[in-house]
Amino acid sequence: SGIDTYGPISSVSRSDVNIIMTVNRKTKKVLLTTTPRDAYVPIADGGLNQPDKLTHAGIYGVDASVHTLENLYGIDLNYYVRLNFTSFLKLIDLLGGIDIENDQEFTVGNTHYPIGNISLNSEQALTFVRERYSLNGGDNDRGKNQEKVIAAIIKKLTSTKVLSNYNEIIGNLQDSVQTNMQLPTMMNLINTQLETGGSYEVTSQAVTGQGRNDLPSYAMPGYNLYVMELDQASLTKAKETIQKVMEGKEK
């Protein structure tokens, strides 16, 4: 869960980034599933299961985002990680920057992002995942860029060089990240990766839909907000792909 604020991670805000990470440790496969922030879905908990923009789930807390996605995809989410702009910057800095393969040229302010393999520092990476107006596919392409950055973070985080320095990473991030994963579980994951080595193959997918301005918002009644009515075939395909990765059947 990514929220659109700087400062303390405890701040209540909309959840603008909602990405499910499905991890199969046996096959070393990671699947990133993006649900657009404007997806019109029943919001759990404080949303009373009334349809609204997915981003509004964050107003009711990270558990509402988790339960909303669990209900939408028919899965159990074992853990969550909640980041904001400040924690994102800190993570990229701790990793010493990241490398991504950019497939769409664009410029934001004084920063130019050419096509090809590019190296990003923390500020450049944050601008890269936030920008949507310069992209051909708008918010859909922004979701793809967010997946690229997460894949690059996973690649670096699972390398032996970075993992051997996990104490510094965990220590520096503990005040900037919210997660329900306990430290012993983290240590087990880290130690297993250090013992087995090898890199994870990261793939991604996103559900799609049609934009509308005529559907009611439970959190903001009376406003004609832009929402995305999800394509059910797209949602069904995403569910099936998640199950294949969990079962080790994804090729």
C-alpha positions in Angstrom: 0.0 0.0 0.0 1.4 3.4 -1.0 0.0 6.5 0.4 0.3 10.0 -1.1 2.0 11.8 1.7 5.4 12.8 3.1 6.3 12.6 6.8 5.2 10.1 9.5 4.0 6.8 8.1 1.2 6.9 10.7 -0.6 9.6 8.7 -4.0 8.7 7.4 -4.3 9.2 3.7 -5.7 7.8 0.5 -4.0 4.6 -0.8 -2.9 5.6 -4.3 -0.8 2.5 -4.9 -2.3 -0.9 -4.4 -0.1 -3.8 -5.6 -0.5 -7.4 -4.5 2.8 -9.3 -4.4 2.4 -13.0 -4.9 5.6 -14.9 -3.9 6.3 -18.6 -4.6 9.5 -19.4 -2.8 9.9 -22.8 -4.4 9.7 -21.6 -8.0 11.3 -18.2 -7.2 8.5 -16.4 -9.0 7.0 -13.1 -8.0 3.8 -11.7 -9.5 2.8 -8.1 -9.1 -0.9 -7.4 -9.5 -1.9 -3.8 -9.8 -5.4 -2.6 -9.1 -5.9 1.0 -10.3 -6.5 3.6 -7.6 -9.8 4.6 -9.3 -11.1 1.0 -9.5 -14.8 1.1 -8.4 -15.1 -1.7 -5.9 -16.9 -2.5 -2.6 -14.8 -0.9 0.2 -14.5 -3.1 3.3 -14.6 -2.2 7.0 -15.3 1.6 7.3 -16.5 1.7 3.7 -19.4 -0.7 4.8 -18.9 -2.7 1.5 -20.3 0.2 -0.5 -18.8 0.7 -4.0 -16.3 3.5 -4.2 -12.8 4.3 -5.5 -10.2 1.9 -4.2 -8.0 4.8 -3.1 -10.6 5.8 -0.5 -10.0 2.5 1.3 -6.8 4.1 2.7 -8.9 6.6 4.6 -10.2 3.8 6.8 -6.8 2.3 7.5 -4.5 -0.2 5.8 -6.7 -3.1 7.0 -9.6 -1.8 4.9 -7.3 -1.8 1.8 -6.2 -5.3 2.6 -9.7 -6.6 3.2 -11.1 -4.8 0.1 -8.4 -6.5 -2.1 -9.0 -9.9 -0.4 -12.7 -9.7 -1.2 -12.1 -8.5 -4.7 -9.6 -11.3 -5.7 -10.9 -14.1 -3.3 -7.5 -14.6 -1.7 -5.9 -14.3 1.7 -3.2 -11.6 2.0 -0.7 -12.8 4.7 1.2 -9.5 5.1 1.0 -5.9 4.2 3.7 -3.2 3.8 2.6 0.4 3.9 4.9 3.1 2.4 4.7 6.8 1.8 6.9 9.2 -0.2 9.4 9.6 2.7 9.9 5.9 3.3 10.2 5.2 -0.5 13.0 7.8 -0.8 14.8 6.3 2.2 14.6 2.8 0.8 16.0 3.7 -2.6 18.8 5.6 -0.8 19.7 2.6 1.3 19.9 0.5 -1.8 22.2 3.0 -3.5 19.7 3.6 -6.3 18.1 1.2 -8.8 18.3 0.3 -12.5 15.2 -0.1 -14.6 14.4 -0.7 -18.3 12.3 2.3 -19.4 10.1 1.8 -22.5 8.5 5.3 -22.8 10.5 8.6 -23.0 9.2 11.5 -21.0 10.4 14.6 -19.1 9.2 16.0 -15.8 10.6 19.3 -14.8 14.4 19.2 -15.3 14.5 15.4 -15.3 14.5 13.5 -18.6 13.8 9.7 -18.7 15.1 8.2 -22.0 14.1 4.9 -23.4 16.4 2.0 -22.4 18.3 1.0 -19.2 18.5 3.9 -16.8 19.8 4.4 -13.3 17.7 6.3 -10.8 18.4 7.9 -7.5 15.7 8.2 -4.9 14.3 11.5 -6.1 14.3 10.4 -9.8 12.6 7.1 -8.8 9.9 8.9 -6.9 9.2 11.2 -9.8 9.2 8.2 -12.1 6.5 6.3 -10.1 4.3 9.4 -9.6 4.1 10.8 -13.1 1.1 9.9 -15.2 0.2 13.0 -17.3 3.3 12.6 -19.6 2.5 9.0 -20.3 0.5 7.7 -23.3 -1.6 5.4 -21.1 -2.0 7.8 -18.2 -2.6 6.0 -14.9 -2.3 2.5 -16.5 1.2 3.3 -17.6 2.0 4.8 -14.2 1.0 1.4 -12.7 3.5 -0.3 -15.1 6.3 2.1 -14.0 5.5 1.4 -10.4 5.8 -2.3 -11.1 9.2 -1.7 -12.8 10.6 0.0 -9.8 9.3 -2.6 -7.4 10.9 -5.3 -9.6 14.2 -3.4 -9.5 13.9 -3.1 -5.7 13.3 -6.9 -5.4 16.2 -7.6 -7.6 18.5 -5.5 -5.4 17.0 -6.6 -2.1 17.5 -10.3 -2.9 21.1 -9.9 -3.9 23.6 -11.4 -1.5 25.5 -8.1 -1.3 22.5 -6.2 0.0 21.0 -8.9 2.1 24.3 -9.3 4.1 23.7 -5.7 5.2 20.0 -6.4 6.2 20.5 -5.1 9.8 21.2 -1.5 8.5 18.2 -1.7 6.1 15.7 -2.9 8.7 17.1 -0.5 11.3 16.8 2.5 9.0 13.4 1.7 7.7 11.6 0.5 10.9 10.2 4.0 11.7 9.2 4.7 8.1 7.4 1.5 7.1 4.3 -0.1 8.5 4.0 -3.9 8.3 2.4 -6.8 10.1 5.3 -9.1 9.2 7.2 -10.0 12.4 11.0 -9.8 12.6 11.5 -13.6 13.0 9.6 -14.1 9.7 11.7 -11.5 8.0 14.9 -13.2 9.3 13.7 -16.5 8.1 13.1 -15.1 4.6 16.5 -13.4 4.5 18.5 -16.3 5.8 16.7 -18.7 3.4 17.6 -16.4 0.5 21.2 -16.1 1.7 21.5 -19.9 1.8 19.8 -20.7 -1.5 20.8 -17.7 -3.6 19.5 -17.2 -7.0 17.3 -14.4 -8.3 13.5 -14.1 -8.4 11.7 -13.8 -11.7 9.3 -10.9 -11.4 6.3 -10.6 -13.7 3.3 -8.2 -13.5 -0.3 -7.7 -14.5 -3.0 -5.1 -14.0 -6.8 -5.2 -14.1 -8.4 -2.9 -16.6 -11.8 -1.2 -17.0 -13.8 1.8 -18.3 -13.8 5.3 -16.9 -17.1 6.8 -15.7 -18.2 9.9 -13.9 -21.8 9.0 -13.1 -21.4 6.5 -10.2 -21.9 7.5 -6.5 -19.0 7.7 -4.1 -19.7 6.5 -0.5 -16.8 8.6 1.0 -17.7 11.7 -1.1 -21.4 11.7 -1.7 -22.7 14.4 -4.1 -19.5 14.5 -6.2 -19.2 13.3 -9.8 -15.8 11.6 -9.3 -13.9 9.7 -12.0 -14.0 6.0 -11.3 -13.0 2.9 -13.3 -15.6 0.2 -13.7 -13.5 -3.0 -13.8 -13.7 -5.3 -16.8 -14.8 -8.7 -15.3 -12.9 -10.7 -17.8 -9.7 -8.9 -16.9 -10.4 -9.5 -13.2 -11.1 -13.2 -13.7 -7.8 -13.6 -15.7 -5.9 -11.8 -12.9 -7.3 -14.1 -10.3 -6.4 -17.2 -12.4 -2.8 -15.9 -12.8 -2.4 -15.3 -9.1 -3.6 -18.9 -8.4 -1.2 -20.3 -11.0 1.8 -18.6 -9.3 0.7 -19.8 -5.9 0.4 -23.3 -7.1 3.7 -23.2 -9.1 1.9 -23.8 -12.4 2.9 -20.4 -14.0 5.2 -20.9 -17.0 
